[in-house]
Amino acid sequence: MGRVRLEAITWDRLTDTLADRLLDLKTADASPWPRIAFDGAPAGRPGELAQGVADALRVRGRSALVVGTHGFLRPASLRLEYGREDVEAYYGGWFDTGALWREVFGPLDPGGTGRVLPDLWDPEADRATRSPYVQLQPGAMLLLHGPLLLGHWFPFDLTVHTSLSPGALRRRTPEKERWTLPAFERYEAEADPASVADVVVRADDPRHPAWSGWRHREGA
């Protein structure tokens, strides 16, 4: 993070600024549905940021569907095949990326139907959710949030990465989930999300975030 210059911002101002920017966002492949990533460890609460931006977009007259990757976990028999705390499995095998491509991204390709499945699997009950499909009208946005999102070649039109220092990540991760921390260390080393994301939000202190401003594809 040393090469990323950050400035203080409030959460309200951040959500408003992101929503205003998304109003003018053009997709890279001429799809009528912009696709935005809110990437980050659960401790950084990227889902809360995604929901806040969705609410701000609705106030501005644009609809958005918030989807969490926790609704696309693989069945427990696959996730936990090598144990409940297998870091390698968490890093590369917990989330059903094939289902995300099929049920979320595929329908939003140019010429797609716009008919998206918001979730597929209930990890608590370990069974299909049976949620109905959601029909997105042209111009509606997909806000996908979850950990380890960058590096799968998902066709995002803008990416937001919620960053935590190693110390903050450890402090804010519940003890029973700290076995996942090596996966996020590997993610930092291999995907380098703070360098590739369009927006970086530092959330070490949940009351006082900082952000990078617009980077990379600001003119898109």
Solvent accessible surface area in square Angstrom, and as a share of the most:
residue,aa,sasa,rsa
1,M,64,0.29
2,G,86,0.82
3,R,161,0.59
4,V,15,0.09
5,R,219,0.80
6,L,53,0.26
7,E,94,0.42
8,A,84,0.65
9,I,12,0.06
10,T,84,0.49
11,W,75,0.26
12,D,112,0.58
13,R,130,0.47
14,L,0,0.00
15,T,22,0.13
16,D,60,0.31
17,T,35,0.21
18,L,1,0.01
19,A,0,0.00
20,D,70,0.36
21,R,31,0.11
22,L,1,0.01
23,L,58,0.29
24,D,98,0.51
25,L,11,0.05
26,K,135,0.57
27,T,23,0.13
28,A,92,0.71
29,D,58,0.30
30,A,87,0.68
31,S,6,0.04
32,P,51,0.32
33,W,13,0.04
34,P,7,0.04
35,R,1,0.00
36,I,0,0.00
37,A,0,0.00
38,F,2,0.01
39,D,0,0.00
40,G,1,0.01
41,A,14,0.11
42,P,78,0.49
43,A,13,0.10
44,G,4,0.04
45,R,125,0.45
46,P,6,0.04
47,G,17,0.16
48,E,112,0.50
49,L,8,0.04
50,A,0,0.00
51,Q,77,0.34
52,G,24,0.23
53,V,0,0.00
54,A,0,0.00
55,D,71,0.37
56,A,11,0.08
57,L,0,0.00
58,R,114,0.42
59,V,128,0.73
60,R,80,0.29
61,G,67,0.65
62,R,62,0.23
63,S,63,0.41
64,A,7,0.05
65,L,25,0.13
66,V,35,0.20
67,V,1,0.01
68,G,9,0.08
69,T,3,0.02
70,H,111,0.50
71,G,5,0.05
72,F,0,0.00
73,L,18,0.09
74,R,66,0.24
75,P,39,0.24
76,A,25,0.19
77,S,87,0.56
78,L,98,0.49
79,R,20,0.07
80,L,34,0.17
81,E,111,0.50
82,Y,154,0.59
83,G,34,0.32
84,R,178,0.65
85,E,112,0.50
86,D,40,0.21
87,V,47,0.27
88,E,109,0.49
89,A,16,0.12
90,Y,14,0.05
91,Y,41,0.16
92,G,63,0.61
93,G,22,0.21
94,W,39,0.14
95,F,32,0.13
96,D,28,0.15
97,T,34,0.20
98,G,37,0.36
99,A,0,0.00
100,L,1,0.01
101,W,100,0.35
102,R,143,0.52
103,E,25,0.11
104,V,0,0.00
105,F,1,0.00
106,G,29,0.28
107,P,20,0.12
108,L,0,0.00
109,D,58,0.30
110,P,68,0.43
111,G,83,0.80
112,G,25,0.24
113,T,96,0.56
114,G,0,0.00
115,R,121,0.44
116,V,0,0.00
117,L,13,0.06
118,P,27,0.17
119,D,39,0.20
120,L,44,0.22
121,W,50,0.18
122,D,48,0.25
123,P,44,0.28
124,E,162,0.73
125,A,48,0.37
126,D,58,0.30
127,R,163,0.60
128,A,42,0.32
129,T,45,0.26
130,R,218,0.80
131,S,30,0.19
132,P,108,0.68
133,Y,85,0.32
134,V,51,0.29
135,Q,93,0.42
136,L,12,0.06
137,Q,116,0.51
138,P,98,0.61
139,G,25,0.24
140,A,4,0.03
141,M,0,0.00
142,L,0,0.00
143,L,0,0.00
144,L,0,0.00
145,H,26,0.12
146,G,5,0.05
147,P,15,0.10
148,L,9,0.04
149,L,5,0.02
150,L,17,0.09
151,G,65,0.62
152,H,69,0.31
153,W,224,0.79
154,F,16,0.07
155,P,39,0.24
156,F,17,0.07
157,D,4,0.02
158,L,5,0.03
159,T,11,0.06
160,V,1,0.00
161,H,6,0.03
162,T,6,0.03
163,S,6,0.04
164,L,25,0.12
165,S,25,0.16
166,P,116,0.73
167,G,36,0.34
168,A,0,0.00
169,L,22,0.11
170,R,126,0.46
171,R,164,0.60
172,R,54,0.20
173,T,11,0.06
174,P,69,0.43
175,E,140,0.63
176,K,161,0.68
177,E,64,0.29
178,R,78,0.28
179,W,47,0.16
180,T,12,0.07
181,L,10,0.05
182,P,65,0.41
183,A,0,0.00
184,F,15,0.06
185,E,116,0.52
186,R,86,0.31
187,Y,8,0.03
188,E,82,0.37
189,A,85,0.66
190,E,109,0.49
191,A,22,0.17
192,D,46,0.24
193,P,0,0.00
194,A,5,0.04
195,S,28,0.18
196,V,81,0.46
197,A,0,0.00
198,D,4,0.02
199,V,0,0.00
200,V,0,0.00
201,V,0,0.00
202,R,50,0.18
203,A,1,0.00
204,D,43,0.22
205,D,44,0.23
206,P,52,0.33
207,R,183,0.67
208,H,129,0.57
209,P,2,0.01
210,A,21,0.16
211,W,15,0.05
212,S,22,0.14
213,G,15,0.14
214,W,56,0.20
215,R,52,0.19
216,H,117,0.52
217,R,89,0.32
218,E,96,0.43
219,G,83,0.80
220,A,50,0.39
